Amino acid sequence: MSTAIAESFTTDNLDLDTLLELSRRTDPIGVLSVYLDARPGAVRASTIDIKNRLAELERRLAADDSPAWARAARHPRLETEIERLIDPEAPGRGRVLFVAMADGWVTCVSTQLPLPNRVVLDRAPFIHPLLELLDEGGPAGVILATRTEARLLEWRLGELTPLLELRAEVIAPRHGRPSPVGSRPTSRVGTPTGAQRNARERSQAIRFIERVATGAARLAHDRGWERLMISAGEHQTDSLVRALPPALRATAVPDPRVLAWVDSASLEEMVTERLRAAHSEAERRLIAQVREQTRGAGAAALGLSEVVGALNQARVAHLIYDPLIRYRGSVGHDGSLYADGETAPSTGSTADERLTERIVERALETGARVTPVEGAASDGLAEASGIAAVLRW
């Protein structure tokens, strides 16, 4: 393994363009991809698991008589990078290491969202867990409100960033001096003055909710929020949802808890848990939508043959696939993709062991959204081998 400069990616600079560029890198021996679940309390167990997986990989390659890998695996640079990855003091609840075994380039990724332990050796980086991470961890708005104040934050890849604070108007007393001692109160509930005050309070509460909803709508538009979590108590949460514009209301993730006073670390965990649960539910709805469209007149593709055909025509708007399945097929001389058993009509095609990667690359290149759904091949899209797409037309 030659020496090369290492590069690192975090929440701030990890995006689909980066993953597309990574997926195109290859290495004559192979790229080792190591994913580590580095949540507090899990690093020790994850370290043991990763080392066992690496040992098993080395035994398997030794049995396959791979001397080039054996030489690369003993290079001190690899051991150093692995030790950095499993360091309990290193940042990130999810960590990734890509090492090119021949060319020597090293890429590290850290995120506040956890990642499952994985060890994969392939011609190029194994990026599917990171695709799932970006899809699940896309930017979302968060409203934390009480009756008198609201905070608007942005959540992305497990991290919260404060953006805006709003306060309700203070209701001033109608008179500046107190009533005489012993005089009859005129502001109790049920009295004309009390009714007026209650009406003013309701009006001000409505205006405050509208201000919060307007601020959230503006930020959602400017920052591309895909979801909006609202935590403001049972009654006010519903009121805030109703005050949102219809398009934003459809993305709302209501949470009736009052989280405004929760400490930052706990808040981040609670918001992440709620938004991840909402994402899982959204995946189930997406699969149901695709299935419904294939039964009707909707634009959808089901199964590998239909999906790659649509990709060849740049018709895919949203690709859904199971990253645990290794799809088989070929690539035509003109770059067209074909399912296993299908060939180009005249120009011929070449078998490609990394057809899954080619599918993802084509989807990203044509501006399609990509959602890896682990288990889709056994739940929801079983007869389609876990792959489907929503089409543009």
C-alpha positions, 0 to 999 in steps of 0.5 A: 500500500503506497502512502496517500493523503487521507480525507475526512467527511463530516455532517457539514460536507457529506452529500450525494455528490461526494458519495457518487464520486466515492462510488467511482473510485476503484482499486486493483486489489480492492477497497476495504470499507469498515463501518463502526457503530460507535454509540456511547457504550457500544464501542467496546463490543463494536471493536471486538465485532469489527476485529473478528470480521477483519480476521474472518475476511483475512482467512477467507482471502488466504484460502482463496490464495490472494497474496496481493491482499495478504501483503496489503493487509500487513501494511502498518498504515492499515493497522493505524487507520483501524486503531483511529477508527475504534478510538473511544475518544474519536468523534461520531456515533457512526464512523466509516473508513475506506482504504484503497489496498493498492493505491493507498488513499484513505477516506474517513466519515463521521456522523452523529447517526449510528451505523451498523458494523460492516466489513466489505472488500470490493473493487470500490467503496461500499457506500450503501449505508451512507446513502441510507444515512443521507436519505434518513438524515436529510434536513428537517425543521424542529419547532419547540414551543410553549405558550410564550416562546418558540425555538426553531431548529434544524436537524440534519444527520443527528445534529441540531442547529438553532436558527430562530427564537420567537416570543409572544406579545406580553398582555399589558393590564388595561389600567395602570393602577390597582382597584381600590381595596374592597372594590369588586373585581371586574376582570374575573372570568364571566365578567365583561372585562374578563371576557374581553381579556380572554378574547385578547389572550386568545387573539394574541395566542393565535397571532403567535402561532401564525408567526411561528408557522410563518417563520417555519414555512420561510425556513423550510423553503430556504433550507429545503426541509423534508420534514417538520417536527413540532413539539408544543404540548397536545393542544398547541401542537395541533394548532401549529400543524393546522396553521402551516401551509398545506404542503408543509403540513403534509410533512409535519411530525407532531410530538405532543410532548413539551421538549422546550426545556430539555437539555441539549444532549437529551433533546438531540437524542429525542428528536433523532429518535422521533424523526428516524421513526417517522422516516421508517413510517415514510418508507413503508408508505412509499413502498405501498404507494409504488405497489398501488401505482403499479396496480393502477395507471400510476407511473411506477416500475417494479422489479429489476428489468423494469427499473433498469429500463426506466433508468436507461430512459432517465425516467426514474424520479425515486429509486427504492432498493434493498442494499442487502441484495446483489443485483446481477446483470450487464452493461451495454457498450453504450452504457445501458443497464440490463437485468440478468439474462437480458442483453443489448439488442445489437451492440452487446453487453458485458457482465458487471458484478457491481450492477447495484452500484451502476444502478445507484450511479445512474439514478444519481446522475439523472437526478433521481432520489435514492432510498435504500430500504434494508429488508425490502426484498422480504417485506413489501417488495418480495416478488420484485426482489426489493427494487422498484421506482417511482417514475417521472412519466 
